[in-house]
Amino acid sequence: MIRFKSIISRIVILHVVAVVITSIFMSLALSWLLNYATNNIHNKAMQEQAVSVGEHLTARSDGDLELDLPLDLLGLYSQPYGRYLYAVIDDRGRVLFSSLKDHAALFPADSESADVEFLQQRRGDATVSGASIKKTVGDKTVWIQAGEDLANRDVLIDDIVADFYRNVGWITLPILLVLLIADIAIFRRALRPLRQASEIARDIGPTRTDLRLPTEEIPREVRPLVLAVNQALDRLEEGFRIQRDFTADAAHELRTPLSILRTRLDILEDQQVGRALRQDVEGMAHIISQLLEIAELDAFVIDPFEKADLRSVAAEVAEFVAPLALAQNKDVALLGAAEPVWVKGNPEMLSRAIRNLAENAINHTAPGTTVEFVVEENGTVSILDRGPGIAEDERNLIFQRFWRRDRRKAGSTGLGLSIVQRIAELHSATITVENRSRAGARFSLKFSLLHL
């Protein structure tokens, strides 16, 4: 069974098959109608000729019959012309008059035949087709036969019948081609709303759960499917909303007990235990802060007209994380473009992405090394460290939420890089990861430049 991947190809092929089958049956039907009409005309003409011959048949005083044909009929039935023939037969089967040389009947005589009959008889190499009518002249009943030699039939009618299929074929092919071209144009126009809906569907994702497929111009046959898809998208959006609300609400609710816990730790008599517990509380607070950040990003929409100076944002982040780096015997350096680099995006979101990359680099770079911020004029900001680098098989895993290489290591939540990726998606930016030549990793974010 042939399977078509395209609706247009399926409809066009099936339509072509239908047109071809219809054309064949139409040709056969027209041919039959033409033959039927031709035979009717022929039979009617033969009947009229037999009647015309009978009008010139009279009874003599001695009881015998006499046939006195006018000159025009004599010429019509003359042997040199040879196209039309006649014969008159009595009720005993005797041939009274005939235009044939052998004075024979055109058709076999039958005294039981009907008043009007249409007959066909093979005579040598020729076929005679005609009519036989019954008539009473005086006290005698005769059958008057009139026929036509089909070998000498009207040339025009013969040509029409003989060339009918060929002529119809040459007419059908151009009509089929025109119909095919028209069908393709009609089908493409009819399916245009589906193509537009598919383009909208391509943009639907976790960041654009509000998009729905249009139903105004969708064909009635496809509209139930589109409505069902929109209803499924409604349910998905509701699920995303519930998940975001739960994350945000849970994070907010956890902040209060953590604040109370911090206060109680401050009055704890055993200061060593208090410091250890305080570190754990700070780790939990960091996780909650990142969960709130993720919930905010899931509902955040970038203003297409917003702009940010990438160099200025990177400088602010470098200044913010410098104390954290110095506390761990590590340095921070800002390199690259000396002039502002304007890109499309939200400055606060860009700051969060760069800060998460910077904190990740500080946590992994070796003591006594420098974390570098490099801002390029093409809208790229890179964070370089001198840590262990990223293995090839881990470069896709590191952006998954809560993924960590070593889950026993304190201070790592596995959410920072997923936040960076989410911000990159919101800005249609690209994020790349590569290892440095000697040691360390390079994380790069490339944003769209703003041409002022």
Contacts in CASP RR format, 6 or more apart in sequence:
PFRMAT RR
TARGET T0000
AUTHOR 0000-0000-0000
METHOD contacts of the structure
MODEL  1
MIRFKSIISRIVILHVVAVVITSIFMSLALSWLLNYATNNIHNKAMQEQA
VSVGEHLTARSDGDLELDLPLDLLGLYSQPYGRYLYAVIDDRGRVLFSSL
KDHAALFPADSESADVEFLQQRRGDATVSGASIKKTVGDKTVWIQAGEDL
ANRDVLIDDIVADFYRNVGWITLPILLVLLIADIAIFRRALRPLRQASEI
ARDIGPTRTDLRLPTEEIPREVRPLVLAVNQALDRLEEGFRIQRDFTADA
AHELRTPLSILRTRLDILEDQQVGRALRQDVEGMAHIISQLLEIAELDAF
VIDPFEKADLRSVAAEVAEFVAPLALAQNKDVALLGAAEPVWVKGNPEML
SRAIRNLAENAINHTAPGTTVEFVVEENGTVSILDRGPGIAEDERNLIFQ
RFWRRDRRKAGSTGLGLSIVQRIAELHSATITVENRSRAGARFSLKFSLL
HL
4 10 0 8 1.000
4 13 0 8 1.000
7 187 0 8 1.000
7 191 0 8 1.000
8 184 0 8 1.000
8 187 0 8 1.000
8 188 0 8 1.000
8 191 0 8 1.000
11 183 0 8 1.000
11 187 0 8 1.000
12 180 0 8 1.000
12 183 0 8 1.000
12 184 0 8 1.000
12 187 0 8 1.000
15 179 0 8 1.000
15 180 0 8 1.000
15 183 0 8 1.000
16 176 0 8 1.000
16 180 0 8 1.000
19 176 0 8 1.000
19 179 0 8 1.000
20 176 0 8 1.000
23 168 0 8 1.000
23 169 0 8 1.000
23 172 0 8 1.000
23 176 0 8 1.000
26 168 0 8 1.000
27 164 0 8 1.000
27 165 0 8 1.000
27 168 0 8 1.000
27 169 0 8 1.000
27 172 0 8 1.000
30 164 0 8 1.000
30 168 0 8 1.000
31 161 0 8 1.000
31 164 0 8 1.000
31 165 0 8 1.000
34 160 0 8 1.000
34 161 0 8 1.000
34 164 0 8 1.000
35 161 0 8 1.000
38 157 0 8 1.000
38 161 0 8 1.000
42 129 0 8 1.000
42 130 0 8 1.000
42 148 0 8 1.000
43 118 0 8 1.000
43 130 0 8 1.000
43 131 0 8 1.000
45 148 0 8 1.000
46 118 0 8 1.000
46 129 0 8 1.000
46 130 0 8 1.000
46 131 0 8 1.000
46 146 0 8 1.000
46 147 0 8 1.000
46 148 0 8 1.000
47 116 0 8 1.000
47 118 0 8 1.000
47 131 0 8 1.000
47 133 0 8 1.000
47 146 0 8 1.000
49 84 0 8 1.000
49 86 0 8 1.000
49 131 0 8 1.000
49 146 0 8 1.000
49 147 0 8 1.000
50 86 0 8 1.000
50 131 0 8 1.000
50 132 0 8 1.000
50 133 0 8 1.000
50 144 0 8 1.000
50 145 0 8 1.000
50 146 0 8 1.000
51 133 0 8 1.000
51 144 0 8 1.000
52 73 0 8 1.000
53 67 0 8 1.000
53 69 0 8 1.000
53 73 0 8 1.000
53 86 0 8 1.000
53 88 0 8 1.000
53 144 0 8 1.000
53 146 0 8 1.000
54 88 0 8 1.000
54 135 0 8 1.000
54 137 0 8 1.000
54 144 0 8 1.000
56 67 0 8 1.000
56 68 0 8 1.000
56 69 0 8 1.000
56 70 0 8 1.000
56 73 0 8 1.000
57 65 0 8 1.000
57 66 0 8 1.000
57 67 0 8 1.000
57 88 0 8 1.000
57 97 0 8 1.000
57 135 0 8 1.000
57 137 0 8 1.000
57 142 0 8 1.000
57 144 0 8 1.000
58 65 0 8 1.000
58 66 0 8 1.000
58 67 0 8 1.000
58 68 0 8 1.000
58 137 0 8 1.000
59 65 0 8 1.000
59 66 0 8 1.000
59 137 0 8 1.000
59 138 0 8 1.000
59 139 0 8 1.000
59 140 0 8 1.000
60 66 0 8 1.000
63 138 0 8 1.000
63 139 0 8 1.000
63 140 0 8 1.000
65 88 0 8 1.000
65 96 0 8 1.000
65 97 0 8 1.000
65 137 0 8 1.000
65 140 0 8 1.000
65 142 0 8 1.000
67 88 0 8 1.000
67 96 0 8 1.000
67 97 0 8 1.000
69 77 0 8 1.000
75 81 0 8 1.000
76 84 0 8 1.000
77 84 0 8 1.000
77 85 0 8 1.000
77 86 0 8 1.000
77 99 0 8 1.000
78 99 0 8 1.000
79 99 0 8 1.000
79 101 0 8 1.000
82 149 0 8 1.000
82 152 0 8 1.000
83 148 0 8 1.000
83 149 0 8 1.000
83 152 0 8 1.000
83 153 0 8 1.000
84 99 0 8 1.000
84 146 0 8 1.000
84 147 0 8 1.000
84 148 0 8 1.000
84 149 0 8 1.000
85 98 0 8 1.000
85 99 0 8 1.000
85 100 0 8 1.000
85 106 0 8 1.000
85 128 0 8 1.000
85 145 0 8 1.000
85 146 0 8 1.000
85 147 0 8 1.000
85 148 0 8 1.000
85 149 0 8 1.000
86 97 0 8 1.000
86 98 0 8 1.000
86 99 0 8 1.000
86 106 0 8 1.000
86 144 0 8 1.000
86 145 0 8 1.000
86 146 0 8 1.000
86 147 0 8 1.000
87 95 0 8 1.000
87 97 0 8 1.000
87 98 0 8 1.000
87 99 0 8 1.000
87 100 0 8 1.000
87 104 0 8 1.000
87 105 0 8 1.000
87 106 0 8 1.000
87 144 0 8 1.000
87 145 0 8 1.000
88 95 0 8 1.000
88 96 0 8 1.000
88 97 0 8 1.000
88 98 0 8 1.000
88 142 0 8 1.000
88 143 0 8 1.000
88 144 0 8 1.000
88 145 0 8 1.000
89 95 0 8 1.000
89 96 0 8 1.000
89 105 0 8 1.000
89 109 0 8 1.000
89 142 0 8 1.000
89 143 0 8 1.000
89 145 0 8 1.000
90 96 0 8 1.000
90 140 0 8 1.000
90 141 0 8 1.000
90 142 0 8 1.000
90 143 0 8 1.000
91 111 0 8 1.000
91 140 0 8 1.000
91 141 0 8 1.000
91 142 0 8 1.000
92 111 0 8 1.000
93 105 0 8 1.000
93 109 0 8 1.000
93 111 0 8 1.000
95 103 0 8 1.000
95 104 0 8 1.000
95 105 0 8 1.000
96 142 0 8 1.000
98 104 0 8 1.000
98 105 0 8 1.000
98 106 0 8 1.000
100 106 0 8 1.000
105 145 0 8 1.000
106 119 0 8 1.000
106 121 0 8 1.000
106 128 0 8 1.000
106 130 0 8 1.000
106 132 0 8 1.000
106 145 0 8 1.000
106 146 0 8 1.000
106 147 0 8 1.000
107 119 0 8 1.000
107 121 0 8 1.000
107 128 0 8 1.000
107 130 0 8 1.000
107 132 0 8 1.000
107 145 0 8 1.000
108 121 0 8 1.000
109 143 0 8 1.000
113 132 0 8 1.000
113 134 0 8 1.000
113 143 0 8 1.000
114 134 0 8 1.000
115 133 0 8 1.000
115 134 0 8 1.000
116 131 0 8 1.000
116 132 0 8 1.000
116 133 0 8 1.000
116 134 0 8 1.000
117 131 0 8 1.000
117 132 0 8 1.000
117 133 0 8 1.000
118 129 0 8 1.000
118 130 0 8 1.000
118 131 0 8 1.000
118 132 0 8 1.000
119 129 0 8 1.000
119 130 0 8 1.000
119 131 0 8 1.000
119 132 0 8 1.000
119 145 0 8 1.000
120 127 0 8 1.000
120 128 0 8 1.000
120 129 0 8 1.000
120 130 0 8 1.000
121 127 0 8 1.000
121 128 0 8 1.000
121 129 0 8 1.000
122 128 0 8 1.000
125 151 0 8 1.000
126 149 0 8 1.000
126 150 0 8 1.000
126 151 0 8 1.000
127 149 0 8 1.000
127 150 0 8 1.000
127 151 0 8 1.000
128 147 0 8 1.000
128 148 0 8 1.000
128 149 0 8 1.000
128 150 0 8 1.000
129 147 0 8 1.000
129 148 0 8 1.000
129 150 0 8 1.000
130 145 0 8 1.000
130 146 0 8 1.000
130 147 0 8 1.000
130 148 0 8 1.000
131 145 0 8 1.000
131 146 0 8 1.000
131 147 0 8 1.000
132 143 0 8 1.000
132 144 0 8 1.000
132 145 0 8 1.000
133 143 0 8 1.000
133 144 0 8 1.000
134 141 0 8 1.000
134 142 0 8 1.000
134 143 0 8 1.000
135 141 0 8 1.000
135 142 0 8 1.000
135 143 0 8 1.000
135 144 0 8 1.000
136 142 0 8 1.000
190 219 0 8 1.000
193 214 0 8 1.000
193 217 0 8 1.000
193 218 0 8 1.000
193 219 0 8 1.000
194 218 0 8 1.000
194 219 0 8 1.000
194 222 0 8 1.000
196 214 0 8 1.000
196 217 0 8 1.000
197 213 0 8 1.000
197 214 0 8 1.000
197 218 0 8 1.000
197 226 0 8 1.000
200 211 0 8 1.000
200 212 0 8 1.000
200 213 0 8 1.000
200 214 0 8 1.000
201 211 0 8 1.000
201 213 0 8 1.000
201 229 0 8 1.000
203 211 0 8 1.000
204 211 0 8 1.000
204 233 0 8 1.000
205 211 0 8 1.000
206 240 0 8 1.000
206 298 0 8 1.000
207 425 0 8 1.000
207 426 0 8 1.000
209 233 0 8 1.000
209 236 0 8 1.000
209 237 0 8 1.000
209 240 0 8 1.000
210 237 0 8 1.000
211 233 0 8 1.000
212 230 0 8 1.000
212 233 0 8 1.000
213 226 0 8 1.000
213 229 0 8 1.000
213 230 0 8 1.000
213 233 0 8 1.000
214 226 0 8 1.000
215 223 0 8 1.000
215 226 0 8 1.000
215 227 0 8 1.000
215 230 0 8 1.000
218 226 0 8 1.000
240 298 0 8 1.000
244 295 0 8 1.000
244 298 0 8 1.000
244 299 0 8 1.000
245 295 0 8 1.000
247 291 0 8 1.000
247 292 0 8 1.000
247 294 0 8 1.000
247 295 0 8 1.000
248 291 0 8 1.000
248 292 0 8 1.000
248 295 0 8 1.000
248 296 0 8 1.000
250 291 0 8 1.000
251 288 0 8 1.000
251 289 0 8 1.000
251 291 0 8 1.000
251 292 0 8 1.000
251 295 0 8 1.000
252 292 0 8 1.000
254 284 0 8 1.000
254 288 0 8 1.000
255 285 0 8 1.000
255 288 0 8 1.000
258 281 0 8 1.000
258 284 0 8 1.000
258 285 0 8 1.000
258 288 0 8 1.000
261 277 0 8 1.000
261 281 0 8 1.000
262 278 0 8 1.000
262 281 0 8 1.000
265 274 0 8 1.000
265 277 0 8 1.000
265 278 0 8 1.000
265 281 0 8 1.000
268 274 0 8 1.000
268 277 0 8 1.000
279 410 0 8 1.000
283 411 0 8 1.000
283 413 0 8 1.000
286 411 0 8 1.000
286 413 0 8 1.000
287 413 0 8 1.000
287 415 0 8 1.000
290 413 0 8 1.000
290 415 0 8 1.000
290 416 0 8 1.000
290 419 0 8 1.000
291 415 0 8 1.000
293 352 0 8 1.000
293 419 0 8 1.000
294 401 0 8 1.000
294 415 0 8 1.000
294 418 0 8 1.000
294 419 0 8 1.000
294 422 0 8 1.000
297 349 0 8 1.000
297 419 0 8 1.000
297 422 0 8 1.000
297 423 0 8 1.000
297 426 0 8 1.000
298 422 0 8 1.000
300 349 0 8 1.000
300 426 0 8 1.000
302 345 0 8 1.000
302 346 0 8 1.000
302 349 0 8 1.000
302 426 0 8 1.000
302 427 0 8 1.000
303 345 0 8 1.000
303 346 0 8 1.000
304 344 0 8 1.000
306 344 0 8 1.000
306 345 0 8 1.000
306 346 0 8 1.000
306 347 0 8 1.000
307 342 0 8 1.000
307 343 0 8 1.000
307 344 0 8 1.000
307 345 0 8 1.000
307 450 0 8 1.000
308 342 0 8 1.000
308 343 0 8 1.000
308 345 0 8 1.000
308 346 0 8 1.000
308 347 0 8 1.000
308 350 0 8 1.000
309 340 0 8 1.000
309 341 0 8 1.000
309 342 0 8 1.000
309 347 0 8 1.000
310 341 0 8 1.000
310 342 0 8 1.000
310 343 0 8 1.000
310 350 0 8 1.000
310 375 0 8 1.000
310 379 0 8 1.000
310 381 0 8 1.000
310 447 0 8 1.000
311 336 0 8 1.000
311 337 0 8 1.000
311 339 0 8 1.000
311 340 0 8 1.000
311 341 0 8 1.000
311 375 0 8 1.000
312 340 0 8 1.000
313 347 0 8 1.000
313 350 0 8 1.000
313 351 0 8 1.000
313 354 0 8 1.000
314 334 0 8 1.000
314 354 0 8 1.000
314 373 0 8 1.000
314 375 0 8 1.000
314 381 0 8 1.000
315 334 0 8 1.000
315 373 0 8 1.000
316 351 0 8 1.000
317 351 0 8 1.000
317 354 0 8 1.000
317 355 0 8 1.000
317 358 0 8 1.000
317 373 0 8 1.000
318 332 0 8 1.000
318 333 0 8 1.000
318 334 0 8 1.000
318 358 0 8 1.000
318 373 0 8 1.000
320 355 0 8 1.000
321 332 0 8 1.000
321 355 0 8 1.000
321 358 0 8 1.000
321 359 0 8 1.000
321 362 0 8 1.000
321 371 0 8 1.000
322 332 0 8 1.000
324 359 0 8 1.000
324 362 0 8 1.000
325 331 0 8 1.000
325 332 0 8 1.000
325 362 0 8 1.000
325 371 0 8 1.000
328 362 0 8 1.000
328 367 0 8 1.000
329 367 0 8 1.000
329 368 0 8 1.000
330 362 0 8 1.000
330 365 0 8 1.000
330 367 0 8 1.000
330 368 0 8 1.000
330 369 0 8 1.000
330 370 0 8 1.000
330 371 0 8 1.000
331 368 0 8 1.000
331 369 0 8 1.000
331 370 0 8 1.000
331 371 0 8 1.000
332 358 0 8 1.000
332 362 0 8 1.000
332 370 0 8 1.000
332 371 0 8 1.000
332 373 0 8 1.000
333 370 0 8 1.000
333 371 0 8 1.000
333 372 0 8 1.000
333 373 0 8 1.000
334 373 0 8 1.000
334 375 0 8 1.000
335 372 0 8 1.000
335 373 0 8 1.000
335 374 0 8 1.000
335 375 0 8 1.000
336 374 0 8 1.000
336 375 0 8 1.000
336 376 0 8 1.000
337 375 0 8 1.000
337 376 0 8 1.000
337 377 0 8 1.000
339 377 0 8 1.000
341 375 0 8 1.000
341 376 0 8 1.000
341 377 0 8 1.000
341 379 0 8 1.000
341 449 0 8 1.000
342 449 0 8 1.000
342 450 0 8 1.000
342 452 0 8 1.000
343 350 0 8 1.000
343 379 0 8 1.000
343 447 0 8 1.000
343 448 0 8 1.000
343 449 0 8 1.000
343 450 0 8 1.000
344 427 0 8 1.000
344 447 0 8 1.000
344 448 0 8 1.000
344 449 0 8 1.000
344 450 0 8 1.000
345 427 0 8 1.000
345 447 0 8 1.000
346 427 0 8 1.000
349 423 0 8 1.000
349 426 0 8 1.000
349 427 0 8 1.000
350 423 0 8 1.000
350 427 0 8 1.000
350 447 0 8 1.000
352 419 0 8 1.000
352 423 0 8 1.000
353 419 0 8 1.000
353 420 0 8 1.000
353 423 0 8 1.000
353 424 0 8 1.000
353 445 0 8 1.000
354 373 0 8 1.000
354 381 0 8 1.000
354 383 0 8 1.000
354 445 0 8 1.000
356 416 0 8 1.000
356 417 0 8 1.000
356 419 0 8 1.000
356 420 0 8 1.000
357 383 0 8 1.000
357 417 0 8 1.000
357 420 0 8 1.000
357 443 0 8 1.000
357 445 0 8 1.000
358 371 0 8 1.000
358 373 0 8 1.000
358 383 0 8 1.000
359 416 0 8 1.000
360 383 0 8 1.000
360 416 0 8 1.000
360 417 0 8 1.000
360 443 0 8 1.000
361 371 0 8 1.000
361 383 0 8 1.000
361 384 0 8 1.000
361 385 0 8 1.000
361 441 0 8 1.000
361 443 0 8 1.000
362 371 0 8 1.000
362 385 0 8 1.000
363 411 0 8 1.000
363 412 0 8 1.000
364 385 0 8 1.000
364 387 0 8 1.000
364 388 0 8 1.000
364 389 0 8 1.000
364 440 0 8 1.000
364 441 0 8 1.000
365 371 0 8 1.000
365 385 0 8 1.000
365 386 0 8 1.000
365 387 0 8 1.000
365 440 0 8 1.000
366 386 0 8 1.000
366 387 0 8 1.000
366 439 0 8 1.000
369 385 0 8 1.000
369 386 0 8 1.000
369 387 0 8 1.000
370 386 0 8 1.000
371 383 0 8 1.000
371 384 0 8 1.000
371 385 0 8 1.000
372 382 0 8 1.000
372 383 0 8 1.000
372 384 0 8 1.000
372 385 0 8 1.000
373 381 0 8 1.000
373 382 0 8 1.000
373 383 0 8 1.000
374 381 0 8 1.000
374 382 0 8 1.000
374 383 0 8 1.000
374 384 0 8 1.000
375 381 0 8 1.000
376 382 0 8 1.000
378 446 0 8 1.000
378 449 0 8 1.000
379 446 0 8 1.000
379 447 0 8 1.000
379 448 0 8 1.000
379 449 0 8 1.000
380 444 0 8 1.000
380 445 0 8 1.000
380 446 0 8 1.000
380 447 0 8 1.000
381 444 0 8 1.000
381 445 0 8 1.000
381 447 0 8 1.000
382 442 0 8 1.000
382 443 0 8 1.000
382 444 0 8 1.000
382 445 0 8 1.000
383 442 0 8 1.000
383 443 0 8 1.000
383 444 0 8 1.000
384 436 0 8 1.000
384 440 0 8 1.000
384 441 0 8 1.000
384 442 0 8 1.000
385 440 0 8 1.000
385 441 0 8 1.000
386 436 0 8 1.000
386 438 0 8 1.000
386 439 0 8 1.000
386 440 0 8 1.000
387 439 0 8 1.000
387 440 0 8 1.000
387 441 0 8 1.000
388 439 0 8 1.000
388 440 0 8 1.000
389 435 0 8 1.000
389 436 0 8 1.000
389 439 0 8 1.000
389 440 0 8 1.000
389 441 0 8 1.000
390 398 0 8 1.000
390 433 0 8 1.000
390 435 0 8 1.000
390 441 0 8 1.000
394 405 0 8 1.000
395 433 0 8 1.000
397 403 0 8 1.000
398 417 0 8 1.000
398 433 0 8 1.000
399 417 0 8 1.000
399 418 0 8 1.000
399 420 0 8 1.000
399 421 0 8 1.000
399 431 0 8 1.000
400 418 0 8 1.000
401 414 0 8 1.000
401 415 0 8 1.000
401 418 0 8 1.000
402 413 0 8 1.000
402 414 0 8 1.000
402 415 0 8 1.000
403 414 0 8 1.000
404 412 0 8 1.000
404 413 0 8 1.000
404 414 0 8 1.000
406 412 0 8 1.000
420 431 0 8 1.000
420 443 0 8 1.000
420 445 0 8 1.000
421 431 0 8 1.000
423 429 0 8 1.000
424 430 0 8 1.000
424 431 0 8 1.000
424 445 0 8 1.000
427 447 0 8 1.000
427 448 0 8 1.000
428 448 0 8 1.000
429 445 0 8 1.000
429 446 0 8 1.000
429 447 0 8 1.000
429 448 0 8 1.000
430 445 0 8 1.000
430 446 0 8 1.000
431 443 0 8 1.000
431 444 0 8 1.000
431 445 0 8 1.000
431 446 0 8 1.000
432 443 0 8 1.000
432 444 0 8 1.000
432 446 0 8 1.000
433 441 0 8 1.000
433 442 0 8 1.000
433 443 0 8 1.000
433 444 0 8 1.000
434 441 0 8 1.000
434 442 0 8 1.000
434 444 0 8 1.000
435 441 0 8 1.000
435 442 0 8 1.000
436 442 0 8 1.000
END
